[in-house]
Amino acid sequence: MEAAARRLTFRDASDADVDELVALIQSAYRGDSSRAGWTTEADILEGQRTDPEGVLAVIKAPDSRLLAVERDGRVVACCQLELRGDHAYFGMFAVSPGQQGGGLGKVILAEAERQVRADWGVSEMRMTVISVREDLIAWYERRGYRRTGETTPFPYGDERFGIPQRADLRFELLVKPLV
């Protein structure tokens, strides 16, 4: 077993996890704490990444799951899985900054792909990534995702998604066949 996978527990998040998950997601992407890891968006976005209402909505939504990943009884990562017709959507992916860089993200992504194939029978995973995040997109490409060139606008003016620090943000769709 890969070292990063040792002692990991995957479970569906519950209402009781909301505050811990909001703190985890925020720490992985925003503010100075996020700079300890490599997934930080602190240079392109300030403010919040999500809020309790957003996390609870993912937990409660039909055809949606928020996986909480624990190591030694502590939540160290999470990801959203949502059934969208013939494919699954992967989002809200966060790994604790202190746990990044050791292969944990790769293990979680592979488990998420395994679960959506097994539980929902889908043959494709999709996600959106902020298009200027070249390092993150390259990481997903090394795991079999491909850029589609299809983009959607960033929700400028909606501070629930953060306060943009540049004017060229948009989301790009990445796709991976799950065969």
C-alpha positions, 0 to 999 in steps of 0.5 A: 500500500502506498504510504499516503494511503495508510490509515485513511478512512473515507466516509460521507460527511454529515451535518456535524462535520460542516464547521471542520470542513469549512475550516479545512477548505479555507485553510487549503486555498485562502489566507496565509495558512494556505501558503504552507501547501501548493494549492493556495489561491491566495494570490488570485482570490481573497475572502472565503472559499466556501461557507457553512451553507455551501458545504451543508448544501453539498451534503444535503443535495440529492445525488451528491456526496461530500467525502470526508477523509480521515487520518488518525481520527482527524479530517485531513481532506474532502471532496464533493462527488455529484452524479450529473446524468451520465457523468460525475462531477468532482469538486470542493477538493481540499487537502490540509496544507500540512498534508500536501505534497506527499501523494495524499491528493492522488490517493483521494482522487483515485478513490473518488474515481473508483467510488463513482464508477462502482456506486453510480456506474458512470464512465466519466469524471468532470471538474472545473478549475480556475484556468490560471491555475496552470500548476493545478491543471498540470497535476490533474493532467498527469492523472489523466484529465484533459483540458476541454477549452470550454470555460465558464465565467468566474462569479465576479461580485459574488463574495461567497466565492471570494474576492478576485485579485485579477480580472481574467479569472474563469473556470475551465472544464477538465474531463477524464474517461473512467475506464 
